[in-house]
């Protein structure tokens, strides 16, 4: 299957579409919203994916091969197949930009389109935002936990090839310095990093021979992997071969705190006072935080960034909040227990007062703007697709800068990292309560 396919969706989307075409509601103007109900123990989330969505929708069509599959398997009627054959998204989408901070119930994306067009996008939009934002949120918190130390994304071999590409993108937006993934370097112009693995050391007759081969092709300003055999002996051998101007050593095993402390002492005694220490191996936010007292200059993070281990889903849901009835757009909402909410499109703003910010969203923008000078507010939702055309260009440096600025609006980073309740940073202005 191609990298981009309109069939990256759930079957029930087409079942609902068929029913909507049959009943005549498919063409009604509708509003859908994406939001999350919670963040677990985390105080904030980070949006990633809207710019990717805009690009994906530029290529969103049902191909002849896909239509033939749907017909052969009796998934759609001829009427529905005819509709899909000519389908091109013609609506508009507004979203928090990549890198922006969000909280529970933040209306992070809004679709204004026909009911049918909005319906068919549900799975695609959720799959992008849920994965990308989960990675960006975890990466952002790792960056804060690292307190200025370098972070390199190294998770490519721990997930599938497509997920690895966008995980590198999300991590870079959130503040990681580089990725090991060359495809991400090509696609997104992310700096890449990587030198040698254990295999090249094991393949040589000795550790010294492996380091000599590395020095011949990479020079002294490189990173030597020193823990293939005995870490301290590996450090001695590395300095003997590369000299005291060796750029860095990487430690991928053992107790990183105690090993790094011993490594720093040994490097300094050998005159390699500027040689940095990079640590990798199943690191997560808590592990990085606990290593702040160790003499570590950077971290390579893989498994616990790009997989479900330590990276809970963003938990976004996609809900119809308004539909055209008798020529008027009316709000609609679920009323089931513990999942009640207000219908209608919500507008979101970031209000800044002094050194602290708070997010406010409401069915009535005037309720948010009331008694506030314009320079105290900024609107969070920006257009990414207008009348079917992408109106945003993916600019990772822009999103990266936006993320830093957005974080700074909420005060010292250690406070937002440890905020016990994200609801302290956002509020809903309007009738009723938000519940889901």
C-alpha positions as CSV (number, residue, x, y, z in Angstrom):
1,X,0.0,0.0,0.0
2,X,1.2,3.5,-0.8
3,X,2.6,5.8,2.0
4,X,-0.5,8.0,1.5
5,X,-3.9,6.3,1.2
6,X,-7.5,7.4,1.7
7,X,-8.0,3.8,3.1
8,X,-5.9,4.7,6.2
9,X,-9.3,4.8,7.9
10,X,-11.8,2.7,9.9
11,X,-14.5,0.9,8.0
12,X,-17.3,2.4,10.0
13,X,-16.4,5.8,8.6
14,X,-17.6,4.6,5.2
15,X,-20.6,2.8,6.7
16,X,-21.7,6.1,8.3
17,X,-21.0,8.0,5.0
18,X,-23.3,5.5,3.2
19,X,-26.1,6.1,5.7
20,X,-25.6,9.9,5.5
21,X,-25.8,9.8,1.7
22,X,-28.9,7.6,1.9
23,X,-30.7,9.9,4.4
24,X,-29.7,13.1,2.7
25,X,-27.7,14.7,5.5
26,X,-24.3,14.2,3.8
27,X,-24.3,17.7,2.3
28,X,-25.3,19.6,5.4
29,X,-22.7,22.0,6.8
30,X,-21.1,20.7,10.0
31,X,-18.4,21.5,12.5
32,X,-16.2,18.8,14.1
33,X,-13.7,19.4,16.9
34,X,-10.8,17.5,18.3
35,X,-9.9,17.7,22.0
36,X,-8.5,15.5,24.7
37,X,-10.1,14.7,28.0
38,X,-7.0,14.5,30.1
39,X,-3.2,14.3,30.4
40,X,-2.7,11.7,33.0
41,X,-0.1,13.0,35.5
42,X,1.3,15.5,33.1
43,X,0.7,19.2,33.5
44,X,0.6,20.1,29.8
45,X,0.6,18.6,26.3
46,X,2.3,19.6,23.1
47,X,0.6,19.7,19.7
48,X,2.3,18.2,16.7
49,X,0.9,17.2,13.3
50,X,-1.4,20.1,12.0
51,X,1.1,21.1,9.3
52,X,1.4,17.4,8.3
53,X,-2.4,17.2,8.1
54,X,-2.5,20.2,5.7
55,X,0.0,18.5,3.4
56,X,-1.8,15.1,3.6
57,X,-5.1,16.7,2.6
58,X,-3.5,18.1,-0.6
59,X,-3.1,14.5,-1.7
60,X,-6.3,13.1,-0.3
61,X,-8.2,11.1,-3.0
62,X,-9.6,7.7,-3.5
63,X,-7.6,6.0,-6.2
64,X,-9.0,3.5,-8.8
65,X,-7.3,0.7,-6.9
66,X,-8.9,1.6,-3.7
67,X,-12.3,2.1,-5.2
68,X,-12.0,-1.3,-6.9
69,X,-11.1,-2.9,-3.5
70,X,-14.2,-1.3,-1.9
71,X,-16.4,-2.5,-4.7
72,X,-15.0,-6.1,-4.9
73,X,-15.5,-6.5,-1.2
74,X,-19.0,-5.1,-1.2
75,X,-18.0,-2.4,1.4
76,X,-19.8,0.5,-0.4
77,X,-22.7,0.9,-2.8
78,X,-22.3,2.2,-6.3
79,X,-23.7,5.6,-5.1
80,X,-21.1,5.8,-2.4
81,X,-18.3,4.7,-4.7
82,X,-19.4,7.5,-7.1
83,X,-19.2,10.0,-4.3
84,X,-15.8,8.8,-3.2
85,X,-14.4,8.9,-6.8
86,X,-15.0,12.6,-7.0
87,X,-14.2,13.5,-3.4
88,X,-11.8,16.3,-2.8
89,X,-11.8,18.0,0.6
90,X,-13.3,21.5,0.1
91,X,-13.8,22.6,3.7
92,X,-11.6,24.6,6.1
93,X,-9.6,23.5,9.1
94,X,-8.4,25.6,12.0
95,X,-5.8,24.2,14.5
96,X,-3.3,25.0,17.2
97,X,0.0,25.1,15.3
98,X,2.7,22.6,15.8
99,X,4.6,23.2,19.0
100,X,1.7,24.9,20.8
101,X,0.9,24.0,24.4
102,X,-2.6,22.5,25.1
103,X,-4.6,21.3,28.1
104,X,-7.6,19.0,28.7
105,X,-10.6,20.0,26.5
106,X,-8.5,22.5,24.5
107,X,-10.2,22.6,21.0
108,X,-7.0,21.8,19.3
109,X,-8.5,21.4,15.8
110,X,-11.8,22.4,14.2
111,X,-13.2,21.2,10.8
112,X,-15.7,23.3,9.0
113,X,-17.1,21.2,6.0
114,X,-20.0,19.2,4.8
115,X,-21.0,16.4,7.2
116,X,-19.7,13.8,4.7
117,X,-16.3,15.4,4.2
118,X,-15.8,16.0,7.9
119,X,-16.8,12.4,8.7
120,X,-14.4,10.8,6.2
121,X,-11.4,12.6,7.8
122,X,-11.9,11.5,11.4
123,X,-9.5,8.5,11.5
124,X,-6.8,10.3,9.5
125,X,-6.8,13.4,11.7
126,X,-6.9,11.4,14.9
127,X,-4.1,9.1,13.9
128,X,-1.8,12.0,13.0
129,X,-2.5,14.1,16.1
130,X,-2.6,11.3,18.6
131,X,0.8,9.9,17.7
132,X,2.6,13.1,16.9
133,X,1.4,14.9,19.9
134,X,2.1,12.0,22.3
135,X,5.7,12.0,21.0
136,X,6.0,15.8,21.2
137,X,4.7,15.9,24.7
138,X,7.1,13.3,26.0
139,X,10.0,14.9,24.2
140,X,9.2,18.3,25.6
141,X,9.2,17.0,29.1
142,X,12.5,15.2,28.5
143,X,14.0,18.4,27.3
144,X,12.9,20.2,30.4
145,X,14.1,17.4,32.6
146,X,17.6,17.5,30.8
147,X,18.0,21.1,32.0
148,X,20.0,22.3,28.9
149,X,21.8,19.1,28.1
150,X,21.7,17.8,24.5
151,X,19.0,15.2,23.5
152,X,19.3,13.0,20.4
153,X,16.3,11.1,19.1
154,X,17.5,7.5,18.4
155,X,14.2,5.5,18.3
156,X,14.1,4.5,14.6
157,X,14.7,0.8,15.2
158,X,12.1,0.6,18.0
159,X,9.1,1.5,15.8
160,X,7.9,1.1,12.2
161,X,9.6,3.1,9.4
162,X,6.8,5.6,8.9
163,X,6.3,6.2,12.6
164,X,10.0,6.7,13.1
165,X,10.1,9.5,10.5
166,X,7.3,11.6,12.2
167,X,8.5,10.8,15.7
168,X,11.8,12.4,14.8
169,X,9.9,15.5,13.5
170,X,7.8,15.8,16.7
171,X,10.8,15.4,18.9
172,X,12.7,18.1,17.1
173,X,9.8,20.5,17.4
174,X,9.8,19.9,21.1
175,X,13.5,20.7,21.5
176,X,15.6,17.6,20.7
177,X,18.8,18.7,18.9
178,X,19.2,15.9,16.4
179,X,17.9,12.5,15.1
180,X,19.7,9.3,14.1
181,X,17.1,8.9,11.3
182,X,18.6,9.9,7.9
183,X,15.2,9.9,6.2
184,X,14.0,12.5,8.7
185,X,17.1,14.5,8.0
186,X,16.3,14.5,4.3
187,X,12.5,15.1,4.6
188,X,12.6,17.7,7.4
189,X,16.1,19.0,7.4
190,X,16.6,17.9,11.0
191,X,20.3,17.6,12.0
192,X,21.5,14.0,12.2
193,X,23.9,12.3,14.5
194,X,25.5,8.9,14.9
195,X,29.0,7.3,14.8
196,X,29.6,3.7,15.6
197,X,27.8,0.7,17.2
198,X,29.0,-2.4,19.1
199,X,29.1,-4.5,15.9
200,X,32.0,-2.6,14.4
201,X,34.0,-3.0,17.7
202,X,33.2,-6.7,17.9
203,X,34.1,-7.3,14.2
204,X,37.6,-6.0,14.7
205,X,40.4,-8.1,16.3
206,X,40.6,-5.6,19.2
207,X,38.8,-2.5,20.5
208,X,41.9,-0.5,19.6
209,X,41.7,-1.6,16.0
210,X,38.1,-0.6,15.8
211,X,38.9,2.9,17.2
212,X,41.7,3.2,14.7
213,X,39.3,2.5,11.9
214,X,36.9,5.1,13.2
215,X,39.6,7.7,13.6
216,X,40.7,7.1,10.1
217,X,37.3,8.0,8.7
218,X,35.9,10.4,11.3
219,X,38.9,12.1,12.9
220,X,39.3,12.9,16.6
221,X,36.1,15.1,16.9
222,X,33.8,12.0,17.1
223,X,32.0,9.9,19.7
224,X,33.6,6.6,20.8
225,X,31.4,3.9,22.1
226,X,33.4,2.6,25.1
227,X,31.3,0.0,26.8
228,X,31.6,-3.0,24.4
229,X,33.8,-4.8,26.9
230,X,35.0,-3.0,30.0
231,X,34.0,0.6,30.1
232,X,37.0,2.1,31.9
233,X,39.4,0.1,29.8
234,X,37.4,1.3,26.8
235,X,37.9,4.9,27.8
236,X,41.7,4.4,28.3
237,X,41.9,2.8,24.8
238,X,39.8,5.5,23.2
239,X,42.0,8.3,24.6
240,X,45.1,6.4,23.6
241,X,43.9,6.2,20.0
242,X,42.0,9.4,19.5
243,X,44.0,11.6,21.9
244,X,42.6,14.0,24.6
245,X,40.8,16.0,22.0
246,X,38.2,13.2,21.5
247,X,34.8,14.8,21.1
248,X,32.8,12.5,23.3
249,X,32.3,9.0,24.6
250,X,29.0,7.1,24.7
251,X,27.9,4.8,27.4
252,X,25.0,2.5,26.6
253,X,25.0,0.1,29.6
254,X,25.3,-0.2,33.4
255,X,24.3,2.3,36.0
256,X,24.6,5.6,34.1
257,X,25.0,7.8,37.1
258,X,27.9,6.0,38.8
259,X,29.5,5.0,35.4
260,X,29.4,8.6,34.2
261,X,31.0,9.8,37.5
262,X,33.9,7.3,37.1
263,X,34.2,8.2,33.4
264,X,34.5,11.9,34.1
265,X,37.2,11.4,36.7
266,X,39.1,9.1,34.4
267,X,38.8,11.4,31.4
268,X,40.0,14.3,33.4
269,X,43.0,12.3,34.7
270,X,43.9,11.5,31.1
271,X,43.8,15.1,30.1
272,X,40.5,14.7,28.1
273,X,38.8,17.5,30.1
274,X,36.7,18.6,27.2
275,X,35.6,15.2,26.1
276,X,31.8,15.0,26.6
277,X,29.9,12.1,28.1
278,X,26.8,10.9,26.2
279,X,24.5,8.3,27.8
280,X,21.9,6.1,26.1
281,X,19.8,3.1,27.0
282,X,16.1,3.0,27.8
283,X,16.0,6.6,29.1
284,X,12.7,8.3,29.9
285,X,11.7,11.6,31.6
286,X,12.2,10.3,35.1
287,X,15.6,8.7,34.4
288,X,16.9,11.9,32.8
289,X,15.7,13.9,35.8
290,X,17.5,11.7,38.2
291,X,20.7,11.9,36.2
292,X,20.9,15.7,36.5
293,X,23.5,15.4,39.3
294,X,25.7,13.2,37.2
295,X,28.5,14.6,34.9
296,X,26.5,13.9,31.7
297,X,26.5,16.2,28.7
298,X,23.8,14.6,26.6
299,X,21.3,11.8,26.2
300,X,20.4,9.5,23.4
301,X,16.7,8.6,23.7
302,X,14.9,5.9,21.8
303,X,12.6,3.1,23.0
304,X,10.7,5.1,25.7
305,X,10.2,8.0,23.4
306,X,8.8,6.4,20.3
307,X,6.9,3.4,21.8
308,X,4.0,3.2,24.2
309,X,6.4,2.5,27.1
310,X,6.3,5.8,29.1
311,X,4.5,7.7,26.3
312,X,0.8,7.6,26.9
313,X,-1.4,8.5,24.0
314,X,-2.6,12.0,23.7
315,X,-6.2,10.6,23.9
316,X,-7.7,13.0,21.4
317,X,-11.3,12.4,20.3
318,X,-13.2,13.7,17.3
319,X,-16.7,15.0,17.9
320,X,-19.5,16.6,15.8
321,X,-20.3,19.8,17.7
322,X,-22.6,21.5,15.2
323,X,-24.8,20.6,12.2
324,X,-27.1,22.5,9.8
325,X,-30.8,22.1,10.5
326,X,-33.5,24.0,8.8
327,X,-30.9,26.4,7.3
328,X,-29.2,27.1,10.7
329,X,-26.1,25.7,12.4
330,X,-27.1,24.3,15.8
331,X,-24.9,22.8,18.5
332,X,-25.0,19.1,19.2
333,X,-23.3,17.1,21.9
334,X,-23.2,13.7,23.6
335,X,-25.2,13.5,26.8
336,X,-24.0,10.1,28.1
337,X,-22.8,9.9,31.7
338,X,-19.4,11.3,32.4
339,X,-19.0,12.4,28.8
340,X,-21.4,15.4,28.6
341,X,-20.2,18.5,26.8
342,X,-21.4,21.7,25.2
343,X,-22.1,21.7,21.5
344,X,-21.0,24.4,19.2
345,X,-17.6,25.6,17.9
346,X,-15.2,26.9,20.6
347,X,-12.7,29.6,20.2
348,X,-9.5,29.5,22.2
349,X,-7.1,32.2,23.4
350,X,-4.0,32.5,25.5
351,X,-4.4,35.3,28.1
352,X,-1.2,36.7,29.5
353,X,-1.1,38.6,32.8
354,X,2.2,39.5,34.2
355,X,4.5,36.5,34.0
356,X,1.8,33.9,33.9
357,X,-0.6,32.8,31.1
358,X,-3.9,31.0,31.1
359,X,-5.8,29.4,28.3
360,X,-9.4,30.3,27.8
361,X,-11.9,28.9,25.4
362,X,-15.6,29.5,24.9
363,X,-18.6,29.2,22.6
364,X,-18.7,33.0,22.7
365,X,-15.4,34.7,21.7
366,X,-16.8,38.0,23.1
367,X,-16.9,36.4,26.6
368,X,-13.2,35.8,26.4
369,X,-12.3,39.2,24.9
370,X,-14.5,41.2,27.3
371,X,-12.7,43.7,29.4
372,X,-9.3,42.7,27.9
373,X,-6.9,44.8,25.8
374,X,-6.0,43.1,22.6
375,X,-2.3,42.8,23.5
376,X,-3.2,40.5,26.4
377,X,-4.7,37.8,24.2
378,X,-3.6,35.8,21.3
379,X,-5.8,33.4,19.3
380,X,-4.6,29.8,19.4
381,X,-6.4,28.4,16.4
382,X,-5.0,29.3,13.0
383,X,-6.2,28.3,9.5
384,X,-4.3,25.4,8.1
385,X,-6.7,24.5,5.2
386,X,-9.0,27.1,3.6
387,X,-11.7,26.0,1.2
388,X,-9.8,22.8,0.5
389,X,-6.4,24.5,0.0
390,X,-3.5,24.2,2.4
391,X,-2.6,27.6,3.7
392,X,0.3,26.7,6.0
393,X,3.9,25.7,5.1
394,X,5.6,23.2,7.4
395,X,8.5,25.1,9.0
396,X,10.1,23.1,11.8
397,X,12.3,26.0,13.0
398,X,9.1,28.1,13.4
399,X,7.3,25.4,15.3
400,X,10.4,24.8,17.5
401,X,10.6,28.5,18.3
402,X,6.9,28.7,19.0
403,X,7.2,25.8,21.4
404,X,9.9,27.5,23.4
405,X,7.9,30.8,23.5
406,X,4.7,29.0,24.5
407,X,6.4,27.2,27.4
408,X,7.9,30.4,28.6
409,X,4.4,32.0,29.0
410,X,3.7,29.7,31.9
411,X,6.5,30.7,34.1
412,X,9.7,28.8,35.2
413,X,10.1,25.4,33.4
414,X,10.5,23.5,36.6
415,X,7.0,24.6,37.7
416,X,5.2,23.6,34.5
417,X,7.1,20.3,34.6
418,X,5.8,19.5,38.0
419,X,2.3,21.1,37.8
420,X,0.0,18.7,39.6
421,X,-3.2,19.9,37.8
422,X,-3.3,21.1,34.2
423,X,-6.7,22.6,34.9
424,X,-4.9,25.4,36.9
425,X,-3.7,26.7,33.5
426,X,-6.9,26.7,31.5
427,X,-10.5,27.5,32.0
428,X,-13.8,27.2,30.0
429,X,-16.0,30.3,29.8
430,X,-19.6,29.6,28.9
431,X,-22.7,27.7,29.8
432,X,-22.5,24.3,31.5
433,X,-19.3,22.3,32.0
434,X,-16.9,20.5,29.8
435,X,-17.0,16.8,30.2
436,X,-16.2,15.1,26.9
